[in-house]
Amino acid sequence: MSRRWKIAVAVFLLLIPILAFAAGTAVIYHIFDWHYASRFVIGTVMGTRARPLTNQQFERTSPRIERGKYLVEAARCFTCHSETDSQTDLPLPGAMGAGTVRQLLVKTTYPNITPDWETGAGSWTDDMLARAIREGVGHDGRALIPIMPYASFRYISDDDLACIVVYLRSIPPVHHLLPKMKLPLLFKLTAAGFPQPLRNPVPAPDASDPAKLGEYLTHIGMCASCHDGEDKQGHTLPYAGGRMIEGPNGESKVAASNLTSDSSGISYYDEALFISTIRTGHVGARELNAAMPWRYFRNLNDDDLKHIFAFLRTVKPIKHRVDNTDPPTYCKVCGQRHGGGETN
């Protein structure tokens, strides 16, 4: 083979991975968006970023179990990690934490997180659980797909994290074997780009500031994952609603409400109405859509609900009327079709 042909073959072989990388980025962008495409780039180049595991063990105490149960319910962990009732989204009897498989974009396995030794998390160390919850890296070192909301959970304080792990150790073990999730290569590389190791302690929020306590709880409850809107340019509209979400029984999608204090949001709410709405699932006589997981939040104590309301009152008011009692119409604010859209 001549020198010219050798050079041509070498260039061609170099181009193959470059072209494959570019094509993969384009595919992920087309399926998701630039944020996911950037994570694909990070995952492909750097792999899963994970801190080494430690031998840390959390002391088992009754107060920690009680606090952990409270937080796990607020975080809705068992919505995903259980077979649930199609109407309430609450775990079925005997299924709490035992995991399930659901068909999303790909067949998705939500693992068994009960302390069953063979099929659950019984053999995992405390730090394996802790790292998975806040940093998105599984017990076996793989990146968890970002449907696991570790980006929100990374705000959980060290003390509260210990409570969650201790509580999960205390729930009844359920022997429930699940298939290992198999991701296409492009999705696996994308998932690898999401985890970010925590290198420093995470303190508790300032207990003297109700709004800060409320913001902390909204991270745990993942409120923004539904109630944050987006404008037509893809910029976040904090708590302005409009995001299309689906209820637990697979009913047609509805738009999340605007929770800001703008007149198009919940300016007419006071503390009492907010607490009553979360407790009962009704705003006066109007029932909340099943997509709103109020049944998981109804057991938050009055002080914590007041803190959440105090935080929402600090969010910038954004005019964005969202009313699911009206037929869907085009909204020039978010570029979607939802009830009340044409009035924006």
N, C-alpha and C positions, 0 to 999 in steps of 0.2 A: 504493500500500500504506500502510495506516495505521501510525502510530507503534507501536501495540501489537503489530501483526503483525511489524514489523521487529525489535522487541525479542524476540519469541517465536522468530523465525527465528535471530537471533543466539545466543540461549541454546541452541537446539537444535544449532546448528553447534559451539558450544563443548562441548556434552555428548558429541558423537560421539567425539572423541579420548579423552576421559576414560573413557567407557564401554568403548571398544576397549582402552584400557590396562588397565582393571580386568579385562576378560574375558581378555586375554592373560595377566595374572598368575595368574588362576584356572586357566587351562588348563595352564600350566607347573607350577603347584603340583600339579595332579591327575596329570600325567604323571610328575613327579619328586618334589620336596619343597620345603619352604620355602627351603632354601638356594639351589636353582636359581631359585625365584621371586624371591628377593631379587636375584639376579644379573640376571634379566630386567629388574627395575626399574632397576638401575644401568646396564645396557647401553642401555636405552631412553632414559634421561635424559641419560647422560653419553657414550654411545658407547664406542668402544674406547680405553682409556687406554694410550697408547704413548709411550715416550721417542723422541726423534729418533735416527736412525741416525748412527753415527760412521764414520770411515774407518780404524778400528783394524784392523791386520793382525797375526796371530800368527806368530811366527817358527817356521818348519818345522824341527824337529830330530828325530833318531831317538828320543831318550828321550821326547819328547812323543808321537810316533806310538805307541810301545810302551805308554805310560801311557793314551793315548786308547783304544786297542784294548781294554785291560783294563777301562776304565770303561764303554765302549759295550756290552761283553758283559755286565757286571754290571747295566747299566741296561736290558738286553733291547731295545735300539732296533730290532734287526732282526726281533724277533718281530712287530712291527707293520709295519715298512717293508720287508717282503719277502713273497714267496710262500713258505710254510713247509710242512714235512712234517707230515702230519696226525697222526702219532703222537708225534713228538719236539718239534714246534714250532720246529725249527731251519730256517734258510733253505735253500731248494732250491739245487742247484748253479747258479751263474750268475745267481742272483736276489738276492744279498745287497745290501740297501739300495735295490733298484730300485722299491720301492713295490708297492702292490696295492690292490684294491677289495674291500670286504667289506660284506655286508648286515647292518647292525645295526638300530637304530631307523629310520635312513634309510641309503641307500646311501652308504658312507663311503670316501673316497679317502685312502689313506695315501701321501703323495708320495714320489717318487723322490728320495732324498737322496745318490745317488752323484754324482760330479763330471761327469756327462754335461752338456754345454753346452746341448743343445737340450731335453732332456726331464727333466733332473735339476737339481741344485743348482750346476752348474758356473758359472753366471752370478751366483750370489748372493755377496755380500760376506761376509767373516768375521763382521761384526757382525750381518748378517741371520740367519745361522745361530745365533749366540750369543743374540740376542734371542728367536728362536723357541724355543730349548731352555729358557731359564730364565724367559722372560716371556710366552710364549704369543702372540706377535704375528708373523705370517708375513712373508716377504720383501716382500710387496705391501701390508703394513699392515693386513691383516684379522686379526680375532681367530681363533686356532685353537680348535677345539672341545676341551673339557677332557678328552676321552679321551687327548689328548696330555698326559702327566703333568708339565707345567711347574710345577705347584704343589709337587711333590716336588723337581724339578730346580733350583728357585730356590736351594736350599741348596748347590748345587755351587760350589766355590770358583772364583775367577777363574783360578787356575793350571790347575785341572782342566778348566774349561770350554775354555781354550785348547787343552789336549791333545785333547779330544774333537773340536773343530773341525778341528784339524790332522790327526787320524786320518781323519775323514770325507773330507777332501780327498785322502787317500792311497789310498782303496779304488778298485778298478777301476770306471771309468765303465760304466754299462749304459744303452743306448738303449732306453727303455721308456716310451712315451707313455701317459699315464693321463688319464681324463676329469676335468674340474674338478668339484669337489664342489659340489652345489647344495643349500643348506639352506633349509627353510621359513623364512619371515620371523621367526616366533616363536623358532625355534631360533637363528637368526642373532643376534637381539637378546640372547638369553640368553648365547650364547657371548661377546658383546662385553662382558659384565659381569664376566668372570673375570680377564682379564689385569691384572696390577699391575706397573707399571714398577719396576725396581731402580735406585735413584739413588746407592747407595753401594757401595763395594767389598765383595765377599764373601770373607772370609778362610778359610784352611784350618782344620780343627778342631784343637784342642789335642792335639799329638802325644804329650804326656805322660800323657794320660788315655785308657786303652783303651776305656772305655765311650763317651766322646765320639766317638772314632774309629768305633766300632761304630754309634752312632746316625747318624753321617754316611753310612755305607755303606748303612744301611737306608733312608735317604731316596733314595739313588741306585737301590737295588734295588727300591724301592716296596713293601717288605714289608708296611707297614701297610695298603696299599690292599686287600690280601686278608685279613690277619690281625687287623685291628681289627674288633671286634664292635660291636654297638649293643644297648642295652637297649630295652625296649618303649616308652620315652619318647623314643627317638632319641638318647640320650646315648652318646657313644663309650666303648667298653670297650677300652682300648688292649691290643692283641695277645691279646685273650681269645677270638678265633675266633668261628665261627658264621656268618660271611658266606658266602652261597652263591655258588660260583664254578663255571665251566664249563671243562672240559678242552679242549685244542687240537683234538680231533677231534669236537667237538660232542656229546660224551657227556653223560649226565644230570649235573646239577649236584651238587656235593658241598660240604660245609661246611669252611671253613678251620679249621685246628687252633688250639687255645689254646696259645700259646707262653710264657705266664707261668710263674712258678715255683710256682704253686699245685699241689696234689696232683692236680688235675684237668687240669693242663697238662703241662709237660715237666720237672717237678721231678726226675725220675729221670735226666735227661740230665747228662752231664759234657762237658767240652771235646772229649774224644776221640770220644764218640758223636755229638755235634753235627757235628763235622768229617766223620766217616764218613758220616753221613746225607746231608749236602750233596754229598759226593763221589760217592756210589754210588746215591743215590735209594732207599735201603733203611734202615729202622730194624730192625737185626737181619735177620730173614728176611722182614719185611713190606715190600712195595714201596710207595713213596709213590704217591699218585694222580697221573695224568698232568697234572692241573691245577697241580701244584707244579712250577715251572720250574727244577728243580735242575740241569738240563743247562747252563743259563746261569750258574749260581753255582758249579759244581764246580771251575772254574779259579781261583777266588779263592785267594790264598795262605793258608797256615796262620795267619799273624799276623792277617790281616783277618778270617778266620772266628772266631778267638779273640776279636777285638774285638767282633764282632757278638754272640757268645755273652755276653761281659761286659756289653754293653748290655742284652740281654734279661733278664739277672739283676737289673738295676736297675729293671725295670718292675714296677709294683705287682701282686702276685699277685691274681688274680680267679678265683673258683670258677665254672667254666663247663665242664662236661664235654661234649666233642664227640668222637664216635667213629663214623666212617663205616662201621665194620664192623657196627654195629647198625642195625636198621631205623629210619627217621625217626619220631620222636615229638615231641609238642609240648614246647617248652622255655619255662618261665615266666620265664627270665632275658632271652632275646632275642625271645621271641614268635614264633619260627620253628619249623619242624619239621626236625629233624636227628637223626642217630644219637646216642643217649645223652641226648636232650632231656628225657625224663621223669624222669631221675635228678637233675636240677637243681632 
